[in-house]
Amino acid sequence: MKNIVLKNNSGALLTVNIGQGRGLHILAGESKSVPVSALEAPDVSRLVKRGYLSVIEEQPPAVPEKKKGKS
């Protein structure tokens, strides 16, 4: 399942209904990872249009390099 990150650009706590009866509280300046399907929720689209939320594509986790051990 693909995820996106919602970032709170406002200076206040946002309560967002992301669909299917699930709510999300995002503090000022905080980011939360949510499923892509949350973009279809009316609350999310309204807050993005007004500039209170920004949507960022979540980058896949970086694969750490293997350390060469002494043999």
Secondary structure, DSSP 8 states (H G I E B T S, - for coil): --EEEEEE-SSS-EEEEEETTEEEEE-TT-EEEEEGGGGGSHHHHHHHHHTSEEEEE--------------
